Amino acid sequence: MEPLIAYCGLVCSDCPAYIATQADDAAELERVVAMWREEFDAPDMTVESIICDGCTVPGRKCGHCAECDIRACARALNVANCAHCDAYARPGGCETLEGLLAYVPQARSLLDGIRAGLVA
């Protein structure tokens, strides 16, 4: 199965909330939300807020994905992901994306690989 890649370069299909949602596993969703409440200091996070079918496909979106500026920008530009955007290749990169990529370097690596394949 092909990985489901978010606009920002995160791999939705590797996300524990996505996996639990797709398996319709209520116990696993409870475990994930408990873990994320601590990890993200979000004591009010609910199971309903982490149910997600992936950022780039129709369906349910977790709370963050539904309000994500990166997702909104990529959808407005009608790109498969940010590697397909000309702003990604500019010196200094994309202002909307750079904050996340500094925090999640594996997303940058994935997008860099996609971009390299586009220009090769």
C-alpha positions as CSV (number, residue, x, y, z in Angstrom):
1,M,0.0,0.0,0.0
2,E,1.3,3.5,-0.9
3,P,1.8,5.8,2.0
4,L,-0.7,8.6,2.5
5,I,1.4,11.7,2.5
6,A,0.1,14.9,4.0
7,Y,0.6,18.2,2.3
8,C,3.3,19.1,4.8
9,G,5.3,15.9,4.3
10,L,4.0,14.0,7.4
11,V,3.0,10.5,6.6
12,C,-0.7,10.2,7.5
13,S,-0.7,6.5,7.1
14,D,2.0,6.2,9.8
15,C,0.0,8.3,12.3
16,P,-1.4,6.4,15.3
17,A,-4.6,8.3,15.2
18,Y,-5.1,7.6,11.5
19,I,-4.3,3.9,12.0
20,A,-6.7,3.6,14.9
21,T,-9.4,5.5,13.0
22,Q,-9.0,3.2,9.9
23,A,-9.2,0.1,12.1
24,D,-12.2,1.6,14.0
25,D,-10.4,0.7,17.2
26,A,-11.9,2.7,20.0
27,A,-9.5,1.4,22.6
28,E,-6.5,2.4,20.5
29,L,-8.0,5.9,20.0
30,E,-8.3,6.2,23.7
31,R,-4.7,5.1,24.2
32,V,-3.5,7.6,21.5
33,V,-5.5,10.5,23.0
34,A,-4.2,9.8,26.5
35,M,-0.6,9.8,25.1
36,W,-1.1,13.0,23.2
37,R,-2.8,14.8,26.1
38,E,0.5,14.4,27.9
39,E,2.9,14.8,25.0
40,F,1.2,18.0,23.7
41,D,0.1,19.3,27.1
42,A,-3.5,19.2,25.9
43,P,-5.6,17.9,28.8
44,D,-8.9,18.7,27.0
45,M,-8.1,16.7,23.9
46,T,-10.8,14.3,23.0
47,V,-11.0,11.1,21.0
48,E,-13.4,12.9,18.6
49,S,-10.7,15.5,18.0
50,I,-8.1,12.9,16.8
51,I,-10.3,10.9,14.4
52,C,-8.8,11.3,11.0
53,D,-9.0,9.8,7.5
54,G,-6.0,11.7,6.3
55,C,-5.2,15.3,5.3
56,T,-5.3,15.0,1.5
57,V,-8.4,12.8,1.0
58,P,-12.1,13.4,1.7
59,G,-13.4,12.4,5.1
60,R,-12.8,13.2,8.7
61,K,-10.0,15.4,9.8
62,C,-8.4,15.6,13.2
63,G,-8.8,18.9,15.0
64,H,-5.4,20.2,13.9
65,C,-5.7,19.1,10.3
66,A,-9.1,20.8,9.9
67,E,-7.6,24.1,10.8
68,C,-4.0,23.7,9.4
69,D,-2.7,26.7,7.4
70,I,-0.4,24.5,5.5
71,R,-3.3,22.2,4.4
72,A,-5.4,25.3,3.5
73,C,-2.6,26.8,1.4
74,A,-1.9,23.5,-0.5
75,R,-5.5,23.0,-1.2
76,A,-5.9,26.5,-2.5
77,L,-2.9,26.0,-4.8
78,N,-4.2,22.6,-5.8
79,V,-0.9,20.8,-5.2
80,A,-0.5,17.1,-4.2
81,N,1.8,18.3,-1.4
82,C,4.1,21.2,-0.7
83,A,7.0,19.7,-2.7
84,H,4.9,20.4,-5.8
85,C,4.7,24.2,-4.9
86,D,7.2,26.6,-6.4
87,A,7.5,28.4,-3.0
88,Y,9.0,25.2,-1.6
89,A,12.0,25.5,-3.9
90,R,12.7,29.2,-3.1
91,P,15.7,30.1,-1.0
92,G,14.5,30.1,2.5
93,G,11.6,27.9,1.6
94,C,7.9,28.6,2.3
95,E,7.1,30.8,5.3
96,T,3.9,28.8,6.0
97,L,5.8,25.5,6.1
98,E,9.2,26.3,7.6
99,G,8.0,26.3,11.2
100,L,6.8,22.7,11.0
101,L,9.8,21.5,9.0
102,A,12.1,22.8,11.7
103,Y,10.2,20.7,14.2
104,V,9.8,17.6,12.0
105,P,12.9,17.1,9.9
106,Q,11.7,13.8,8.5
107,A,8.9,15.7,6.7
108,R,11.5,17.9,5.1
109,S,13.5,14.9,3.9
110,L,10.4,13.3,2.4
111,L,9.4,16.5,0.6
112,D,13.0,17.1,-0.6
113,G,12.9,13.6,-2.1
114,I,9.6,14.2,-3.8
115,R,10.8,17.6,-5.1
116,A,14.0,16.1,-6.5
117,G,11.9,13.6,-8.4
118,L,9.9,16.4,-9.9
119,V,12.9,18.3,-11.3
120,A,15.0,15.3,-12.3
